[in-house]
Amino acid sequence: MKVTLQVQGMMCAHCENRVIQACKELDGLHEAEASAANHTVVCDYDETKISVDQIKETIEAVGYDVVA
């Protein structure tokens, strides 16, 4: 399953990588793509292993705000 999240606070490639690395730690996440320019994070995940809320919490734990 794929979800696109609106994320505020990402400014550069370092920010994108920080979000991607944090998400990759989640069991059940297949792929994550972050775009500072578009303020989005797109995650492909296994909904039987993790939830969107867990992904949001992970992004927020590294310092960014998930707004949608």
N, C-alpha and C positions, 0 to 999 in steps of 0.2 A: 504494500500500500504506500502511496506517496502523499505527502502533505507539504504545503508551502506555508511557511510562517513569516510574518512581517516582524523584523527585528530592528530595533533602534540602537544606535551606539557604535555600530561597526563603521570604521573610517578608512581602513586600508587592508592590504593583503594579510598583514600580521593579524588583524582582527578576524578576518575570514578563517585563517588557519587555526586560530585559537578555538573558534566555534567548532570547526570541523574535527579537530583532534578531540575535543571534549565529547562530541557526539559519537565518535568512533569507539569510545570506551563503553558505550551502551550495548548490552547483549541484545541482539535482534535488529540492530540497525545495519542495513546493507550498504547504504551510501548516503553521504551528505554533501551538498554543494551550497556554499555561502557566497553571497554577492553584496559587498559593501555599497556598490553603486545603486543597486536596486533595493537595498535594505531587506533582502530575503534570505531565508535558509530553506532549501528543499531537501527533504529527507525521504528516503525509500526504506521502509522498515517492515518488520513482521509484527502485525498487530496482536498476535497470540503471545508474543514475548514482552513487548513494551507498549506503552500508550503515548499519545501525543502529549499528555500532561508531563510524563517523564522526560520527554525530549525538551519541552519548554523549561522545566526545572533545571535541566542540565545547562541549557544556554544561559539562563538567568544566573546560575551559580558561577559562571565565568565572567559575569559583569555586564551582560547585555539585556535589554528589555524586550520581551516578546509582547507585541501589541495585538497580534491577531494570528 
